[in-house]
Amino acid sequence: MTEPRRVFDELLELLTESADPAFRDLDMRSTVEVLEMMNREDAKVAAAVGAEIPHIARAVELVVDALVGGGRLVYATCSILPCENAEVVRGAVEREGFLVRSAADVLSSQGISADDIVTEEGYLRVDPRSGVGDGFFAAILTRR
């Protein structure tokens, strides 16, 4: 098994979004109880991320290696907030020297017309108010 495949398989095993039985009766609790539960769970995040730093670092190294070798990174979120989308991509372009490949070019190479959802910058952006779907953002990054 190749190293990237092994790391990918390890990432599949991580439990990040599984249902927590402690929240089964959330709808029956008071607002204060719900907020206290959420706060306790949020407090666990830093330790959990800290424990996974070696795995996260390896994933980042694999992405960097792929980009150096001519690969591309698709940065995608289920959000339409600029601070989570375009601003993050602009930072990667300015600080790290990435280039944005137009999503329109990639989609049109597959016979998909996306004029109404590709921005001037080349980002794929779906606004939930458009009726096309839920909020979504994607940018295709390559190295210079």
N, CA, C and O atoms as a MOPAC input file, in Angstrom:
PM7 MOZYME 1SCF
protein

 N      0.85800 1    -1.17700 1     0.00000 1
 C      0.00000 1     0.00000 1     0.00000 1
 C      0.90300 1     1.23900 1     0.00000 1
 O      1.89300 1     1.29100 1     0.73000 1
 N      0.55800 1     2.22400 1    -0.81500 1
 C      1.35500 1     3.44000 1    -0.87300 1
 C      1.13600 1     4.27800 1     0.38500 1
 O      0.11100 1     4.16100 1     1.05600 1
 N      2.11500 1     5.12100 1     0.68800 1
 C      2.02300 1     5.98500 1     1.86900 1
 C      0.78900 1     6.89200 1     1.80900 1
 O      0.06900 1     6.97500 1     2.80400 1
 N      0.50900 1     7.57900 1     0.68600 1
 C     -0.70600 1     8.41200 1     0.65700 1
 C     -1.97500 1     7.60700 1     0.90000 1
 O     -2.88600 1     8.08000 1     1.58000 1
 N     -2.04600 1     6.40200 1     0.35500 1
 C     -3.23900 1     5.57600 1     0.54700 1
 C     -3.39800 1     5.16400 1     2.00700 1
 O     -4.50200 1     5.16900 1     2.55200 1
 N     -2.26700 1     4.80500 1     2.63400 1
 C     -2.29400 1     4.41100 1     4.04000 1
 C     -2.79900 1     5.56200 1     4.90700 1
 O     -3.63600 1     5.36300 1     5.78600 1
 N     -2.28200 1     6.77600 1     4.65300 1
 C     -2.72100 1     7.93400 1     5.43600 1
 C     -4.19400 1     8.21700 1     5.17600 1
 O     -4.94000 1     8.52600 1     6.10500 1
 N     -4.61900 1     8.11200 1     3.91800 1
 C     -6.03200 1     8.32000 1     3.58100 1
 C     -6.90400 1     7.33200 1     4.34200 1
 O     -7.93500 1     7.71300 1     4.89600 1
 N     -6.49900 1     6.07100 1     4.37400 1
 C     -7.26900 1     5.05800 1     5.09800 1
 C     -7.32800 1     5.37400 1     6.59400 1
 O     -8.35700 1     5.16200 1     7.23600 1
 N     -6.21800 1     5.88300 1     7.14700 1
 C     -6.22600 1     6.27800 1     8.56000 1
 C     -7.21200 1     7.41300 1     8.80900 1
 O     -7.93300 1     7.40700 1     9.80700 1
 N     -7.24200 1     8.38100 1     7.90800 1
 C     -8.15700 1     9.51200 1     8.07000 1
 C     -9.60900 1     9.05600 1     8.04200 1
 O    -10.45100 1     9.62700 1     8.73500 1
 N     -9.90900 1     8.03900 1     7.25200 1
 C    -11.27200 1     7.52100 1     7.19400 1
 C    -11.73300 1     6.93900 1     8.52500 1
 O    -12.92900 1     6.89500 1     8.81100 1
 N    -10.78300 1     6.49700 1     9.32900 1
 C    -11.10400 1     5.86700 1    10.60800 1
 C    -11.37000 1     6.87000 1    11.73400 1
 O    -11.85900 1     6.48300 1    12.79500 1
 N    -11.05500 1     8.15200 1    11.51800 1
 C    -11.23900 1     9.14000 1    12.57300 1
 C    -12.72000 1     9.37500 1    12.83800 1
 O    -13.51700 1     9.47600 1    11.90600 1
 N    -13.08100 1     9.46100 1    14.11100 1
 C    -14.45900 1     9.73500 1    14.50200 1
 C    -14.58300 1    11.22200 1    14.80800 1
 O    -14.19400 1    11.66600 1    15.88900 1
 N    -15.11300 1    11.98500 1    13.88100 1
 C    -15.21100 1    13.42700 1    14.10800 1
 C    -16.64000 1    13.92600 1    14.16500 1
 O    -16.93500 1    14.87400 1    14.89300 1
 N    -17.51000 1    13.31700 1    13.42900 1
 C    -18.87900 1    13.82700 1    13.34400 1
 C    -19.91700 1    12.78200 1    13.72200 1
 O    -21.07800 1    12.87200 1    13.32200 1
 N    -19.49600 1    11.80500 1    14.48500 1
 C    -20.44700 1    10.76300 1    14.85400 1
 C    -21.43700 1    11.28900 1    15.89400 1
 O    -21.14400 1    12.24200 1    16.61500 1
 N    -22.58300 1    10.67200 1    15.96200 1
 C    -23.62900 1    11.09000 1    16.90700 1
 C    -23.19600 1    10.77100 1    18.33400 1
 O    -22.64800 1     9.70200 1    18.60300 1
 N    -23.44500 1    11.70200 1    19.23500 1
 C    -23.11000 1    11.53700 1    20.64700 1
 C    -24.39100 1    11.20400 1    21.40300 1
 O    -25.31500 1    12.01600 1    21.42400 1
 N    -24.46500 1    10.03800 1    22.02100 1
 C    -25.69100 1     9.65100 1    22.73200 1
 C    -26.06900 1    10.63000 1    23.84700 1
 O    -27.23700 1    10.70700 1    24.22500 1
 N    -25.10300 1    11.37400 1    24.37200 1
 C    -25.40200 1    12.34100 1    25.44000 1
 C    -26.33600 1    13.45100 1    24.94900 1
 O    -26.97300 1    14.13400 1    25.75100 1
 N    -26.41100 1    13.62400 1    23.63200 1
 C    -27.25300 1    14.68800 1    23.07300 1
 C    -28.58000 1    14.15400 1    22.52900 1
 O    -29.31000 1    14.87100 1    21.84500 1
 N    -28.87800 1    12.91700 1    22.83100 1
 C    -30.08700 1    12.27400 1    22.30800 1
 C    -31.36200 1    13.02700 1    22.70000 1
 O    -32.29500 1    13.12800 1    21.90300 1
 N    -31.39800 1    13.54600 1    23.90500 1
 C    -32.60800 1    14.22900 1    24.38400 1
 C    -32.44900 1    15.75400 1    24.40000 1
 O    -33.04900 1    16.43900 1    25.22900 1
 N    -31.66300 1    16.25900 1    23.50600 1
 C    -31.37100 1    17.69200 1    23.44400 1
 C    -32.63500 1    18.54500 1    23.38800 1
 O    -32.70500 1    19.60300 1    24.01400 1
 N    -33.61500 1    18.08900 1    22.64900 1
 C    -34.84300 1    18.87200 1    22.48200 1
 C    -35.67700 1    18.93600 1    23.76200 1
 O    -36.61600 1    19.72700 1    23.84800 1
 N    -35.34900 1    18.12500 1    24.73700 1
 C    -36.09100 1    18.11400 1    26.00000 1
 C    -35.40200 1    18.94400 1    27.08800 1
 O    -35.93800 1    19.09100 1    28.18700 1
 N    -34.24000 1    19.47400 1    26.79300 1
 C    -33.47100 1    20.21000 1    27.78900 1
 C    -33.74600 1    21.71500 1    27.70200 1
 O    -34.23500 1    22.22000 1    26.69100 1
 N    -33.42000 1    22.40800 1    28.78100 1
 C    -33.58700 1    23.87000 1    28.80300 1
 C    -32.49100 1    24.51300 1    27.96700 1
 O    -31.48300 1    23.88200 1    27.65000 1
 N    -32.69700 1    25.74900 1    27.62300 1
 C    -31.69800 1    26.49500 1    26.84900 1
 C    -30.37400 1    26.52900 1    27.59600 1
 O    -29.32000 1    26.31000 1    26.99800 1
 N    -30.41500 1    26.80100 1    28.89600 1
 C    -29.18000 1    26.84700 1    29.69400 1
 C    -28.46900 1    25.50100 1    29.67000 1
 O    -27.24800 1    25.45500 1    29.51500 1
 N    -29.20400 1    24.40800 1    29.82000 1
 C    -28.59200 1    23.07700 1    29.79000 1
 C    -27.92600 1    22.80800 1    28.44500 1
 O    -26.81400 1    22.28400 1    28.39200 1
 N    -28.60100 1    23.16400 1    27.37300 1
 C    -28.04400 1    22.94200 1    26.02800 1
 C    -26.75600 1    23.74000 1    25.86000 1
 O    -25.75800 1    23.21900 1    25.36200 1
 N    -26.78100 1    24.99500 1    26.27100 1
 C    -25.58600 1    25.83300 1    26.13600 1
 C    -24.43700 1    25.31300 1    26.99200 1
 O    -23.28500 1    25.33300 1    26.55800 1
 N    -24.73300 1    24.85700 1    28.18300 1
 C    -23.69300 1    24.28400 1    29.03800 1
 C    -23.10400 1    23.01900 1    28.42300 1
 O    -21.89200 1    22.80800 1    28.47600 1
 N    -23.95200 1    22.18000 1    27.84300 1
 C    -23.47600 1    20.96100 1    27.17600 1
 C    -22.58300 1    21.31800 1    25.99000 1
 O    -21.51300 1    20.73800 1    25.80600 1
 N    -23.03700 1    22.27700 1    25.19500 1
 C    -22.24600 1    22.69800 1    24.03600 1
 C    -20.89800 1    23.25600 1    24.48200 1
 O    -19.87200 1    22.95900 1    23.86900 1
 N    -20.89100 1    24.04900 1    25.52900 1
 C    -19.66100 1    24.63800 1    26.03100 1
 C    -18.68600 1    23.55800 1    26.51400 1
 O    -17.48800 1    23.63900 1    26.24100 1
 N    -19.19500 1    22.54900 1    27.22800 1
 C    -18.33900 1    21.44400 1    27.68600 1
 C    -17.73300 1    20.69700 1    26.50000 1
 O    -16.55400 1    20.34300 1    26.50900 1
 N    -18.54900 1    20.46600 1    25.49000 1
 C    -18.04200 1    19.75800 1    24.30300 1
 C    -17.02100 1    20.60900 1    23.56400 1
 O    -15.98600 1    20.09600 1    23.13700 1
 N    -17.29100 1    21.89100 1    23.40500 1
 C    -16.34900 1    22.78800 1    22.72700 1
 C    -15.00100 1    22.81400 1    23.43000 1
 O    -13.96100 1    22.92100 1    22.78000 1
 N    -15.01200 1    22.71600 1    24.76000 1
 C    -13.77400 1    22.74800 1    25.53500 1
 C    -12.87400 1    21.54900 1    25.21600 1
 O    -11.67300 1    21.59800 1    25.48100 1
 N    -13.42700 1    20.49600 1    24.66400 1
 C    -12.65500 1    19.29500 1    24.33600 1
 C    -11.91900 1    19.41000 1    23.00700 1
 O    -11.03200 1    18.60700 1    22.71400 1
 N    -12.28200 1    20.39900 1    22.20600 1
 C    -11.76000 1    20.48500 1    20.84000 1
 C    -10.24900 1    20.66900 1    20.80300 1
 O     -9.56200 1    19.95100 1    20.07700 1
 N     -9.71800 1    21.61800 1    21.57100 1
 C     -8.27800 1    21.89600 1    21.52200 1
 C     -7.45600 1    20.65300 1    21.85000 1
 O     -6.46900 1    20.36900 1    21.17100 1
 N     -7.85000 1    19.91300 1    22.87800 1
 C     -7.11300 1    18.69600 1    23.24600 1
 C     -7.21500 1    17.64400 1    22.14700 1
 O     -6.23700 1    16.96400 1    21.83700 1
 N     -8.39500 1    17.51700 1    21.56400 1
 C     -8.58100 1    16.52400 1    20.50000 1
 C     -7.73100 1    16.86200 1    19.27800 1
 O     -7.09700 1    15.98500 1    18.69100 1
 N     -7.72500 1    18.13200 1    18.90100 1
 C     -6.89200 1    18.55200 1    17.76400 1
 C     -5.42300 1    18.35100 1    18.11000 1
 O     -4.64900 1    17.86300 1    17.28600 1
 N     -5.03600 1    18.72600 1    19.32700 1
 C     -3.65300 1    18.55400 1    19.75000 1
 C     -3.18100 1    17.11800 1    19.64600 1
 O     -2.04000 1    16.86400 1    19.25800 1
 N     -4.03500 1    16.19100 1    19.98400 1
 C     -3.68200 1    14.77400 1    19.90700 1
 C     -3.50300 1    14.29100 1    18.47100 1
 O     -2.81400 1    13.30100 1    18.22500 1
 N     -4.11900 1    14.98500 1    17.53700 1
 C     -4.06100 1    14.56600 1    16.13500 1
 C     -3.04600 1    15.35400 1    15.30400 1
 O     -2.94300 1    15.13900 1    14.09600 1
 N     -2.29900 1    16.25600 1    15.93100 1
 C     -1.37000 1    17.10000 1    15.17000 1
 C     -0.40900 1    16.28500 1    14.30500 1
 O     -0.17400 1    16.68000 1    13.16300 1
 N      0.15600 1    15.18200 1    14.77100 1
 C      1.03400 1    14.41600 1    13.87300 1
 C      0.31500 1    13.94000 1    12.60600 1
 O      0.90200 1    13.94700 1    11.52400 1
 N     -0.93200 1    13.53100 1    12.73300 1
 C     -1.69300 1    13.08400 1    11.55700 1
 C     -2.03800 1    14.25700 1    10.65300 1
 O     -1.95800 1    14.14800 1     9.42900 1
 N     -2.41600 1    15.36300 1    11.24300 1
 C     -2.74600 1    16.56300 1    10.46100 1
 C     -1.50500 1    17.04200 1     9.71900 1
 O     -1.57200 1    17.38900 1     8.54000 1
 N     -0.37800 1    17.05800 1    10.41300 1
 C      0.87100 1    17.48700 1     9.78500 1
 C      1.21300 1    16.60400 1     8.59300 1
 O      1.62300 1    17.10400 1     7.54600 1
 N      1.04700 1    15.30700 1     8.74500 1
 C      1.34300 1    14.38100 1     7.64000 1
 C      0.40200 1    14.61800 1     6.46800 1
 O      0.82900 1    14.57400 1     5.31400 1
 N     -0.85900 1    14.86700 1     6.74600 1
 C     -1.81200 1    15.15800 1     5.67400 1
 C     -1.40200 1    16.42600 1     4.93000 1
 O     -1.44200 1    16.46700 1     3.70000 1
 N     -1.01200 1    17.44800 1     5.66400 1
 C     -0.57500 1    18.69500 1     5.03800 1
 C      0.66700 1    18.45400 1     4.17100 1
 O      0.76100 1    18.96400 1     3.05400 1
 N      1.61400 1    17.67400 1     4.69400 1
 C      2.82400 1    17.36400 1     3.92100 1
 C      2.48700 1    16.63000 1     2.62800 1
 O      3.08900 1    16.90300 1     1.59000 1
 N      1.54100 1    15.71200 1     2.67500 1
 C      1.13500 1    14.99200 1     1.46500 1
 C      0.50800 1    15.94000 1     0.44600 1
 O      0.76000 1    15.82400 1    -0.75400 1
 N     -0.30800 1    16.87500 1     0.92500 1
 C     -0.92200 1    17.85700 1     0.02200 1
 C      0.16100 1    18.72000 1    -0.61500 1
 O      0.14500 1    18.94900 1    -1.82500 1
 N      1.09500 1    19.19500 1     0.19000 1
 C      2.17900 1    20.03300 1    -0.33900 1
 C      2.98100 1    19.25700 1    -1.37500 1
 O      3.29000 1    19.79100 1    -2.44100 1
 N      3.32300 1    18.00100 1    -1.07700 1
 C      4.05600 1    17.17800 1    -2.04000 1
 C      3.29100 1    17.03200 1    -3.34300 1
 O      3.87800 1    17.11100 1    -4.42200 1
 N      1.98500 1    16.82200 1    -3.25000 1
 C      1.16900 1    16.67700 1    -4.45900 1
 C      1.15900 1    17.97800 1    -5.26000 1
 O      1.23400 1    17.95600 1    -6.48900 1
 N      1.06600 1    19.09700 1    -4.57000 1
 C      1.04400 1    20.38700 1    -5.26400 1
 C      2.38100 1    20.68300 1    -5.92600 1
 O      2.41600 1    21.19400 1    -7.04600 1
 N      3.46400 1    20.37500 1    -5.26000 1
 C      4.78600 1    20.59600 1    -5.83300 1
 C      4.95100 1    19.73700 1    -7.08500 1
 O      5.61600 1    20.13900 1    -8.04000 1
 N      4.34900 1    18.56500 1    -7.07200 1
 C      4.44000 1    17.66300 1    -8.21300 1
 C      3.43400 1    17.96200 1    -9.31300 1
 O      3.24900 1    17.13900 1   -10.20900 1
 N      2.77900 1    19.11700 1    -9.27200 1
 C      1.84000 1    19.49500 1   -10.31900 1
 C      0.38900 1    19.19000 1   -10.00400 1
 O     -0.47900 1    19.36100 1   -10.86000 1
 N      0.11600 1    18.74500 1    -8.80300 1
 C     -1.26500 1    18.44300 1    -8.41500 1
 C     -2.05400 1    19.70400 1    -8.12200 1
 O     -1.55700 1    20.81600 1    -8.30200 1
 N     -3.27300 1    19.53000 1    -7.67300 1
 C     -4.11400 1    20.66800 1    -7.32600 1
 C     -4.87100 1    20.36600 1    -6.04300 1
 O     -5.10000 1    19.21200 1    -5.68400 1
 N     -5.24300 1    21.42200 1    -5.37700 1
 C     -5.98900 1    21.33300 1    -4.14000 1
 C     -7.34100 1    21.98100 1    -4.37000 1
 O     -7.41700 1    23.11900 1    -4.83400 1
 N     -8.40000 1    21.27000 1    -4.05400 1
 C     -9.74200 1    21.85400 1    -4.13500 1
 C    -10.12800 1    22.23200 1    -2.71100 1
 O    -10.31000 1    21.37700 1    -1.84400 1
 N    -10.24600 1    23.54500 1    -2.49700 1
 C    -10.65700 1    24.06200 1    -1.19600 1
 C    -12.16100 1    24.26200 1    -1.27600 1
 O    -12.63700 1    25.05600 1    -2.08800 1
 N    -12.91100 1    23.55600 1    -0.44900 1
 C    -14.37100 1    23.62100 1    -0.52000 1
 C    -14.97100 1    23.73700 1     0.87200 1
 O    -14.47000 1    23.15400 1     1.83400 1
 N    -16.05300 1    24.49900 1     0.95900 1
 C    -16.79000 1    24.63100 1     2.21300 1
 C    -18.28600 1    24.61100 1     1.91400 1
 O    -18.71600 1    24.89700 1     0.79700 1
 N    -19.04900 1    24.27700 1     2.91200 1
 C    -20.51200 1    24.36500 1     2.82400 1
 C    -20.92800 1    25.68200 1     3.46800 1
 O    -21.71200 1    25.70600 1     4.41700 1
 N    -20.40300 1    26.75200 1     2.94700 1
 C    -20.62100 1    28.08000 1     3.51400 1
 C    -20.56100 1    29.10100 1     2.39600 1
 O    -19.95400 1    28.86100 1     1.35200 1
 N    -21.19400 1    30.24100 1     2.62000 1
 C    -21.07500 1    31.35000 1     1.66400 1
 C    -20.42200 1    32.56200 1     2.32600 1
 O    -20.40700 1    33.64800 1     1.74500 1
 N    -19.88500 1    32.39000 1     3.52700 1
 C    -19.24400 1    33.49400 1     4.23100 1
 C    -17.87100 1    33.78800 1     3.62100 1
 O    -17.03100 1    32.89100 1     3.54300 1
 N    -17.63400 1    35.01800 1     3.19200 1
 C    -16.33600 1    35.35800 1     2.59900 1
 C    -15.14900 1    35.04300 1     3.51100 1
 O    -14.09000 1    34.64900 1     3.02300 1
 N    -15.31000 1    35.21200 1     4.83400 1
 C    -14.19300 1    34.94900 1     5.74700 1
 C    -13.81700 1    33.47400 1     5.77700 1
 O    -12.71700 1    33.13400 1     6.21400 1
 N    -14.69800 1    32.59600 1     5.32500 1
 C    -14.40300 1    31.16100 1     5.27900 1
 C    -14.05600 1    30.70800 1     3.86400 1
 O    -13.66300 1    29.56000 1     3.65700 1
 N    -14.19700 1    31.58900 1     2.90800 1
 C    -14.05900 1    31.20900 1     1.50800 1
 C    -13.04400 1    32.07300 1     0.76200 1
 O    -11.84200 1    31.80500 1     0.79500 1
 N    -13.53600 1    33.09900 1     0.09700 1
 C    -12.69000 1    33.92400 1    -0.76000 1
 C    -11.51700 1    34.52600 1    -0.00300 1
 O    -10.41400 1    34.60800 1    -0.54400 1
 N    -11.73300 1    34.94700 1     1.23900 1
 C    -10.63800 1    35.54500 1     2.00200 1
 C     -9.55300 1    34.51700 1     2.31800 1
 O     -8.36800 1    34.84900 1     2.31500 1
 N     -9.94400 1    33.28300 1     2.58700 1
 C     -8.97400 1    32.21500 1     2.83300 1
 C     -8.16500 1    31.94900 1     1.56100 1
 O     -6.94300 1    31.80700 1     1.61300 1
 N     -8.85000 1    31.88500 1     0.43300 1
 C     -8.16900 1    31.61900 1    -0.83700 1
 C     -7.25400 1    32.78200 1    -1.20000 1
 O     -6.12000 1    32.56300 1    -1.62500 1
 N     -7.73100 1    34.02300 1    -1.03800 1
 C     -6.87100 1    35.18200 1    -1.32300 1
 C     -5.61000 1    35.14000 1    -0.46600 1
 O     -4.51900 1    35.45100 1    -0.94500 1
 N     -5.75900 1    34.75700 1     0.79600 1
 C     -4.58800 1    34.62900 1     1.66200 1
 C     -3.61600 1    33.58200 1     1.16100 1
 O     -2.40500 1    33.80100 1     1.19600 1
 N     -4.11400 1    32.45600 1     0.69900 1
 C     -3.25600 1    31.39900 1     0.16200 1
 C     -2.53100 1    31.87600 1    -1.09700 1
 O     -1.36900 1    31.53600 1    -1.31600 1
 N     -3.21100 1    32.65300 1    -1.90700 1
 C     -2.60500 1    33.18700 1    -3.12600 1
 C     -1.51600 1    34.19400 1    -2.76500 1
 O     -0.40500 1    34.13600 1    -3.29100 1
 N     -1.84700 1    35.11700 1    -1.86300 1
 C     -0.89700 1    36.18300 1    -1.50300 1
 C      0.29200 1    35.65700 1    -0.69600 1
 O      1.43500 1    36.01600 1    -0.98300 1
 N      0.04400 1    34.82300 1     0.29500 1
 C      1.11700 1    34.38300 1     1.19300 1
 C      1.88100 1    33.17300 1     0.67100 1
 O      3.09400 1    33.07700 1     0.85800 1
 N      1.18500 1    32.26000 1     0.02500 1
 C      1.80200 1    30.98600 1    -0.33800 1
 C      2.09200 1    30.83900 1    -1.82500 1
 O      2.69900 1    29.85300 1    -2.24300 1
 N      1.66900 1    31.80100 1    -2.62100 1
 C      1.97500 1    31.75800 1    -4.04500 1
 C      1.13400 1    30.80100 1    -4.86800 1
 O      1.55100 1    30.38100 1    -5.94700 1
 N     -0.05100 1    30.45000 1    -4.37200 1
 C     -0.93800 1    29.59600 1    -5.14400 1
 C     -1.55100 1    30.37300 1    -6.30800 1
 O     -1.62500 1    31.60100 1    -6.27900 1
 N     -1.97800 1    29.65700 1    -7.30400 1
 C     -2.76700 1    30.20600 1    -8.40600 1
 C     -4.15600 1    29.61300 1    -8.32300 1
 O     -4.32600 1    28.46800 1    -7.90500 1
 N     -5.14800 1    30.38800 1    -8.72000 1
 C     -6.52300 1    29.88500 1    -8.77600 1
 C     -6.79600 1    29.45400 1   -10.20700 1
 O     -6.65100 1    30.23900 1   -11.14500 1
 N     -7.18500 1    28.22300 1   -10.36100 1
 C     -7.62300 1    27.73600 1   -11.67900 1
 C     -9.13000 1    27.91300 1   -11.74400 1
 O     -9.83400 1    27.54600 1   -10.80300 1
 N     -9.62600 1    28.45800 1   -12.81500 1
 C    -11.04900 1    28.74200 1   -12.91600 1
 C    -11.88600 1    27.46400 1   -12.87500 1
 O    -11.64800 1    26.51500 1   -13.62200 1
 N    -12.86200 1    27.47200 1   -11.98900 1
 C    -13.78400 1    26.33600 1   -11.91300 1
 C    -14.55400 1    26.18900 1   -13.21700 1
 O    -14.93300 1    25.08100 1   -13.59600 1
 N    -14.78700 1    27.30600 1   -13.90700 1
 C    -15.50300 1    27.25000 1   -15.18700 1
 C    -14.73000 1    26.40800 1   -16.19200 1
 O    -15.32900 1    25.62800 1   -16.93200 1
 N    -13.39400 1    26.55600 1   -16.22900 1
 C    -12.57000 1    25.76900 1   -17.15700 1
 C    -12.66900 1    24.28200 1   -16.85700 1
 O    -12.81600 1    23.46000 1   -17.76100 1
 N    -12.58700 1    23.95100 1   -15.58000 1
 C    -12.64100 1    22.53500 1   -15.18700 1
 C    -14.01200 1    21.95200 1   -15.50700 1
 O    -14.11100 1    20.85900 1   -16.06400 1
 N    -15.07100 1    22.68300 1   -15.15400 1
 C    -16.42500 1    22.18400 1   -15.40400 1
 C    -16.72500 1    22.09100 1   -16.89900 1
 O    -17.32500 1    21.11800 1   -17.35500 1
 N    -16.30800 1    23.10200 1   -17.65600 1
 C    -16.59000 1    23.06100 1   -19.10000 1
 C    -15.84100 1    21.91700 1   -19.78200 1
 O    -16.31400 1    21.38200 1   -20.78400 1
 N    -14.66900 1    21.53700 1   -19.24400 1
 C    -13.94800 1    20.39700 1   -19.82000 1
 C    -14.72900 1    19.09900 1   -19.62700 1
 O    -14.46600 1    18.10000 1   -20.29700 1
 N    -15.69500 1    19.12300 1   -18.70300 1
 C    -16.55800 1    17.96700 1   -18.46000 1
 C    -17.94000 1    18.14900 1   -19.08700 1
 O    -18.85000 1    17.35500 1   -18.84900 1
 N    -18.08400 1    19.21200 1   -19.89600 1
 C    -19.35500 1    19.47400 1   -20.55800 1
 C    -20.40300 1    20.11200 1   -19.66200 1
 O    -21.59800 1    20.04000 1   -19.95200 1
 N    -19.96800 1    20.73100 1   -18.58500 1
 C    -20.89700 1    21.34400 1   -17.63100 1
 C    -20.80400 1    22.85400 1   -17.74200 1
 O    -19.72200 1    23.42600 1   -17.61400 1
 N    -21.93200 1    23.49900 1   -17.97900 1
 C    -21.97100 1    24.95400 1   -18.02500 1
 C    -22.24600 1    25.47400 1   -16.61900 1
 O    -23.20700 1    25.06800 1   -15.96700 1
 N    -21.38900 1    26.37400 1   -16.17000 1
 C    -21.52500 1    26.86400 1   -14.79800 1
 C    -21.39700 1    28.38200 1   -14.73000 1
 O    -20.95900 1    28.92700 1   -13.71700 1
 N    -21.77700 1    29.05900 1   -15.80400 1
 C    -21.61500 1    30.50700 1   -15.85800 1
 C    -22.29500 1    31.22200 1   -14.70500 1
 O    -21.78200 1    32.22400 1   -14.20700 1
 N    -23.43900 1    30.72100 1   -14.27600 1
 C    -24.20000 1    31.40600 1   -13.23000 1
 C    -23.69200 1    31.11700 1   -11.82100 1
 O    -24.15000 1    31.75300 1   -10.87200 1
 N    -22.76800 1    30.18400 1   -11.65400 1
 C    -22.26800 1    29.87200 1   -10.31000 1
 C    -20.75500 1    30.02700 1   -10.17900 1
 O    -20.20000 1    29.71300 1    -9.12600 1
 N    -20.08100 1    30.49900 1   -11.21300 1
 C    -18.64200 1    30.74200 1   -11.14100 1
 C    -18.41800 1    32.24500 1   -11.08900 1
 O    -18.92300 1    32.99000 1   -11.92900 1
 N    -17.65400 1    32.68400 1   -10.09300 1
 C    -17.40200 1    34.10900 1    -9.89500 1
 C    -16.33600 1    34.61500 1   -10.86300 1
 O    -15.70500 1    33.82900 1   -11.57000 1
 N    -16.14200 1    35.93200 1   -10.89100 1
 C    -15.10400 1    36.52900 1   -11.73500 1
 C    -13.71900 1    35.99100 1   -11.38200 1
 O    -12.85000 1    35.87000 1   -12.24500 1
 N    -13.52500 1    35.67100 1   -10.09800 1
 C    -12.22400 1    35.15300 1    -9.65500 1
 C    -12.01600 1    33.69200 1   -10.04200 1
 O    -10.91100 1    33.16800 1    -9.90800 1
 N    -13.07100 1    33.03000 1   -10.52300 1
 C    -12.96400 1    31.62700 1   -10.90000 1
 C    -13.43800 1    30.66500 1    -9.83400 1
 O    -13.30100 1    29.45100 1    -9.98900 1
 N    -13.99700 1    31.19000 1    -8.74700 1
 C    -14.50500 1    30.34400 1    -7.67700 1
 C    -15.88600 1    29.80500 1    -8.03900 1
 O    -16.65600 1    30.45500 1    -8.74500 1
 N    -16.17700 1    28.63400 1    -7.55400 1
 C    -17.51800 1    28.06900 1    -7.66500 1
 C    -18.26600 1    28.50200 1    -6.41100 1
 O    -17.83900 1    28.20400 1    -5.29500 1
 N    -19.37300 1    29.20000 1    -6.59100 1
 C    -20.11600 1    29.70300 1    -5.43000 1
 C    -21.60700 1    29.52200 1    -5.68300 1
 O    -22.15100 1    30.04400 1    -6.65600 1
 N    -22.26000 1    28.77600 1    -4.79600 1
 C    -23.70300 1    28.57400 1    -4.87700 1
 C    -24.32700 1    29.27200 1    -3.67400 1
 O    -24.01200 1    28.95700 1    -2.52700 1
 N    -25.19500 1    30.20100 1    -3.94500 1
 C    -25.90700 1    30.93200 1    -2.89900 1
 C    -27.21500 1    30.19700 1    -2.63600 1
 O    -27.95400 1    29.91500 1    -3.58000 1
 N    -27.52400 1    29.87700 1    -1.37900 1
 C    -28.75000 1    29.12500 1    -1.10900 1
 C    -30.01300 1    29.87400 1    -1.53400 1
 O    -31.05900 1    29.25700 1    -1.73700 1
 N    -29.92400 1    31.19400 1    -1.66900 1
 C    -31.09600 1    31.97000 1    -2.09700 1
 C    -31.36300 1    31.84100 1    -3.59500 1
 O    -32.40900 1    32.27200 1    -4.08200 1
 N    -30.41600 1    31.24700 1    -4.32500 1
 C    -30.57000 1    31.12000 1    -5.78000 1
 C    -31.54800 1    30.01900 1    -6.16800 1
 O    -32.04100 1    29.99000 1    -7.29500 1
 N    -31.82600 1    29.11400 1    -5.23300 1
 C    -32.70000 1    27.99700 1    -5.54800 1
 C    -31.97200 1    26.83800 1    -6.20100 1
 O    -32.58700 1    25.81600 1    -6.50500 1
 N    -30.64800 1    26.98000 1    -6.42600 1
 C    -29.86100 1    25.92800 1    -7.05700 1
 C    -29.49700 1    24.84300 1    -6.05700 1
 O    -29.37700 1    23.67300 1    -6.42100 1
 N    -29.32200 1    25.22600 1    -4.80200 1
 C    -28.93500 1    24.26500 1    -3.77800 1
 C    -28.53900 1    24.98900 1    -2.50900 1
 O    -28.76800 1    26.19100 1    -2.37100 1
 N    -27.94700 1    24.25900 1    -1.59000 1
 C    -27.46600 1    24.85400 1    -0.34900 1
 C    -26.22500 1    25.69900 1    -0.63200 1
 O    -25.64900 1    25.63100 1    -1.71800 1
 N    -25.82300 1    26.49500 1     0.36000 1
 C    -24.62500 1    27.30400 1     0.20800 1
 C    -23.39400 1    26.43200 1     0.01800 1
 O    -23.21600 1    25.43100 1     0.71100 1
 N    -22.54600 1    26.82400 1    -0.93200 1
 C    -21.36900 1    26.03800 1    -1.25500 1
 C    -20.33000 1    26.93800 1    -1.88800 1
 O    -20.66600 1    27.88800 1    -2.59500 1
 N    -19.05300 1    26.63600 1    -1.62900 1
 C    -17.94200 1    27.37900 1    -2.21200 1
 C    -16.82800 1    26.38800 1    -2.53600 1
 O    -16.58100 1    25.44900 1    -1.78000 1
 N    -16.16800 1    26.60500 1    -3.65300 1
 C    -14.98000 1    25.79500 1    -3.98800 1
 C    -14.02800 1    26.63100 1    -4.82300 1
 O    -14.43900 1    27.44900 1    -5.64700 1
 N    -12.74500 1    26.40100 1    -4.58500 1
 C    -11.70500 1    27.03600 1    -5.38500 1
 C    -10.65500 1    25.97300 1    -5.70200 1
 O    -10.34800 1    25.12400 1    -4.86500 1
 N    -10.11600 1    26.02400 1    -6.89600 1
 C     -9.10600 1    25.06800 1    -7.32800 1
 C     -7.75800 1    25.78100 1    -7.30200 1
 O     -7.55000 1    26.76000 1    -8.01900 1
 N     -6.84800 1    25.28200 1    -6.47400 1
 C     -5.54300 1    25.92200 1    -6.29600 1
 C     -4.44500 1    25.03500 1    -6.86200 1
 O     -4.44900 1    23.81600 1    -6.69000 1
 N     -3.50900 1    25.68200 1    -7.53900 1
 C     -2.32600 1    24.99200 1    -8.05100 1
 C     -1.11300 1    25.83200 1    -7.66300 1
 O     -1.25300 1    26.95700 1    -7.18400 1
 N      0.06600 1    25.28000 1    -7.87300 1
 C      1.30400 1    26.02200 1    -7.63300 1
 C      1.70100 1    26.76000 1    -8.90000 1
 O      1.33200 1    26.36300 1   -10.00500 1
 N      2.45000 1    27.82900 1    -8.73200 1
 C      2.95400 1    28.61200 1    -9.88500 1
 C      3.90900 1    27.77800 1   -10.70000 1
 O      4.44000 1    28.25200 1   -11.70500 1

